[in-house]
């Protein structure tokens, strides 16, 4: 089989720009949402069980449904990645905000 190493113009037009935040932002969202979900899920389990455990992150993390938390975090991160594929976001260095606009503009 012969494999062509030449790229066509269409492939270069549809290629997503390789920027560091295209990978970092979904990973940060995955970790943040998973940890947040672990806290609230574990807190709910502790309150419903009637244990006299203090509501700390470690107690909540030990009582939570970790698979559910990871699935929710992964789903939110995946949705963000799919949305960001159709938008172009960049950092405003003056005030540190993130600006999101459609690629069609």
Phi and psi in degrees as GROMACS dihedral restraints (atoms count N, CA, C in turn):
[ dihedral_restraints ]
;  ai    aj    ak    al  type     phi  dphi    fc
    3     4     5     6     1  -100.0    20    10
    4     5     6     7     1   127.8    20    10
    6     7     8     9     1  -110.0    20    10
    7     8     9    10     1   126.6    20    10
    9    10    11    12     1   -86.1    20    10
   10    11    12    13     1   132.1    20    10
   12    13    14    15     1   -98.7    20    10
   13    14    15    16     1     0.9    20    10
   15    16    17    18     1   -82.8    20    10
   16    17    18    19     1   138.8    20    10
   18    19    20    21     1   -99.7    20    10
   19    20    21    22     1   149.7    20    10
   21    22    23    24     1   -92.0    20    10
   22    23    24    25     1   165.4    20    10
   24    25    26    27     1   -65.0    20    10
   25    26    27    28     1   -32.4    20    10
   27    28    29    30     1   -65.3    20    10
   28    29    30    31     1   -38.4    20    10
   30    31    32    33     1   -64.9    20    10
   31    32    33    34     1   -38.8    20    10
   33    34    35    36     1   -71.5    20    10
   34    35    36    37     1   -32.1    20    10
   36    37    38    39     1   -70.0    20    10
   37    38    39    40     1   -38.1    20    10
   39    40    41    42     1   -88.1    20    10
   40    41    42    43     1    -2.0    20    10
   42    43    44    45     1   -73.2    20    10
   43    44    45    46     1   133.1    20    10
   45    46    47    48     1   -74.4    20    10
   46    47    48    49     1   132.9    20    10
   48    49    50    51     1   -59.9    20    10
   49    50    51    52     1   138.8    20    10
   51    52    53    54     1   -85.7    20    10
   52    53    54    55     1    98.9    20    10
   54    55    56    57     1  -122.3    20    10
   55    56    57    58     1   147.7    20    10
   57    58    59    60     1   -62.6    20    10
   58    59    60    61     1   -35.3    20    10
   60    61    62    63     1   -77.4    20    10
   61    62    63    64     1   -12.0    20    10
   63    64    65    66     1   -66.7    20    10
   64    65    66    67     1   -22.8    20    10
   66    67    68    69     1  -101.4    20    10
   67    68    69    70     1   -37.7    20    10
   69    70    71    72     1   -71.8    20    10
   70    71    72    73     1   -43.0    20    10
   72    73    74    75     1   -60.7    20    10
   73    74    75    76     1   -47.3    20    10
   75    76    77    78     1   -62.9    20    10
   76    77    78    79     1   -34.7    20    10
   78    79    80    81     1   -67.7    20    10
   79    80    81    82     1   -41.5    20    10
   81    82    83    84     1   -64.3    20    10
   82    83    84    85     1   -41.3    20    10
   84    85    86    87     1   -63.4    20    10
   85    86    87    88     1   -41.3    20    10
   87    88    89    90     1   -58.7    20    10
   88    89    90    91     1   -48.9    20    10
   90    91    92    93     1   -66.4    20    10
   91    92    93    94     1   -46.0    20    10
   93    94    95    96     1   -62.6    20    10
   94    95    96    97     1   -48.8    20    10
   96    97    98    99     1   -65.5    20    10
   97    98    99   100     1   -39.9    20    10
   99   100   101   102     1   -63.8    20    10
  100   101   102   103     1   -45.1    20    10
  102   103   104   105     1   -66.6    20    10
  103   104   105   106     1   -40.5    20    10
  105   106   107   108     1   -63.2    20    10
  106   107   108   109     1   -43.3    20    10
  108   109   110   111     1   -65.4    20    10
  109   110   111   112     1   -38.1    20    10
  111   112   113   114     1   -60.4    20    10
  112   113   114   115     1   -42.4    20    10
  114   115   116   117     1   -63.3    20    10
  115   116   117   118     1   -51.4    20    10
  117   118   119   120     1   -71.3    20    10
  118   119   120   121     1   -34.7    20    10
  120   121   122   123     1   -67.8    20    10
  121   122   123   124     1   -44.5    20    10
  123   124   125   126     1   -65.9    20    10
  124   125   126   127     1   -37.7    20    10
  126   127   128   129     1   -61.7    20    10
  127   128   129   130     1   -42.7    20    10
  129   130   131   132     1   -63.7    20    10
  130   131   132   133     1   -40.8    20    10
  132   133   134   135     1   -64.7    20    10
  133   134   135   136     1   -43.2    20    10
  135   136   137   138     1   -63.4    20    10
  136   137   138   139     1   -44.1    20    10
  138   139   140   141     1   -67.7    20    10
  139   140   141   142     1   -37.7    20    10
  141   142   143   144     1   -73.1    20    10
  142   143   144   145     1   -29.5    20    10
  144   145   146   147     1   -80.1    20    10
  145   146   147   148     1   -19.3    20    10
  147   148   149   150     1    79.2    20    10
  148   149   150   151     1    13.1    20    10
  150   151   152   153     1   -65.6    20    10
  151   152   153   154     1   153.9    20    10
  153   154   155   156     1   -91.6    20    10
  154   155   156   157     1    25.5    20    10
  156   157   158   159     1   -72.8    20    10
  157   158   159   160     1   140.6    20    10
  159   160   161   162     1   -70.3    20    10
  160   161   162   163     1   150.0    20    10
  162   163   164   165     1   -82.8    20    10
  163   164   165   166     1    87.6    20    10
  165   166   167   168     1  -116.8    20    10
  166   167   168   169     1   163.7    20    10
  168   169   170   171     1   -62.4    20    10
  169   170   171   172     1   -41.0    20    10
  171   172   173   174     1   -64.6    20    10
  172   173   174   175     1   -41.2    20    10
  174   175   176   177     1   -66.6    20    10
  175   176   177   178     1   -41.0    20    10
  177   178   179   180     1   -65.4    20    10
  178   179   180   181     1   -41.2    20    10
  180   181   182   183     1   -66.2    20    10
  181   182   183   184     1   -32.8    20    10
  183   184   185   186     1   -76.1    20    10
  184   185   186   187     1   -23.0    20    10
  186   187   188   189     1   -99.0    20    10
  187   188   189   190     1   -10.8    20    10
  189   190   191   192     1   -78.6    20    10
  190   191   192   193     1   166.4    20    10
  192   193   194   195     1   -89.5    20    10
  193   194   195   196     1    95.1    20    10
  195   196   197   198     1   -66.8    20    10
  196   197   198   199     1   -33.7    20    10
  198   199   200   201     1   -64.4    20    10
  199   200   201   202     1   -43.1    20    10
  201   202   203   204     1   -61.0    20    10
  202   203   204   205     1   -41.4    20    10
  204   205   206   207     1   -64.8    20    10
  205   206   207   208     1   -41.5    20    10
  207   208   209   210     1   -68.9    20    10
  208   209   210   211     1   -36.2    20    10
  210   211   212   213     1   -65.3    20    10
  211   212   213   214     1   -43.2    20    10
  213   214   215   216     1   -63.7    20    10
  214   215   216   217     1   -45.9    20    10
  216   217   218   219     1   -61.6    20    10
  217   218   219   220     1   -41.9    20    10
  219   220   221   222     1   -66.4    20    10
  220   221   222   223     1   -40.0    20    10
  222   223   224   225     1   -64.2    20    10
  223   224   225   226     1   -44.1    20    10
  225   226   227   228     1   -64.9    20    10
  226   227   228   229     1   -41.7    20    10
  228   229   230   231     1   -64.7    20    10
  229   230   231   232     1   -39.8    20    10
  231   232   233   234     1   -64.4    20    10
  232   233   234   235     1   -42.7    20    10
  234   235   236   237     1   -62.3    20    10
  235   236   237   238     1   -41.4    20    10
  237   238   239   240     1   -61.8    20    10
  238   239   240   241     1   -41.9    20    10
  240   241   242   243     1   -64.5    20    10
  241   242   243   244     1   -42.2    20    10
  243   244   245   246     1   -66.8    20    10
  244   245   246   247     1   -37.7    20    10
  246   247   248   249     1   -69.2    20    10
  247   248   249   250     1   -41.1    20    10
  249   250   251   252     1   -71.5    20    10
  250   251   252   253     1   -17.8    20    10
  252   253   254   255     1   -67.7    20    10
  253   254   255   256     1   -30.5    20    10
  255   256   257   258     1   -97.4    20    10
  256   257   258   259     1     0.3    20    10
  258   259   260   261     1  -126.6    20    10
  259   260   261   262     1   165.8    20    10
  261   262   263   264     1  -122.0    20    10
  262   263   264   265     1   112.9    20    10
  264   265   266   267     1  -114.8    20    10
  265   266   267   268     1   148.1    20    10
  267   268   269   270     1  -148.5    20    10
  268   269   270   271     1   162.2    20    10
  270   271   272   273     1   -89.4    20    10
  271   272   273   274     1   136.9    20    10
  273   274   275   276     1   -91.6    20    10
  274   275   276   277     1   110.7    20    10
  276   277   278   279     1   -73.1    20    10
  277   278   279   280     1   -15.9    20    10
  279   280   281   282     1   -72.1    20    10
  280   281   282   283     1   -45.2    20    10
  282   283   284   285     1  -120.6    20    10
  283   284   285   286     1     3.7    20    10
  285   286   287   288     1    78.8    20    10
  286   287   288   289     1    10.3    20    10
  288   289   290   291     1   -85.1    20    10
  289   290   291   292     1   162.6    20    10
  291   292   293   294     1  -104.1    20    10
  292   293   294   295     1   127.5    20    10
  294   295   296   297     1  -105.6    20    10
  295   296   297   298     1   127.9    20    10
  297   298   299   300     1  -116.4    20    10
  298   299   300   301     1   128.0    20    10
  300   301   302   303     1  -144.2    20    10
  301   302   303   304     1   156.5    20    10
  303   304   305   306     1   -70.6    20    10
  304   305   306   307     1   148.1    20    10
  306   307   308   309     1   -72.6    20    10
  307   308   309   310     1   -16.1    20    10
  309   310   311   312     1   -73.5    20    10
  310   311   312   313     1   -19.1    20    10
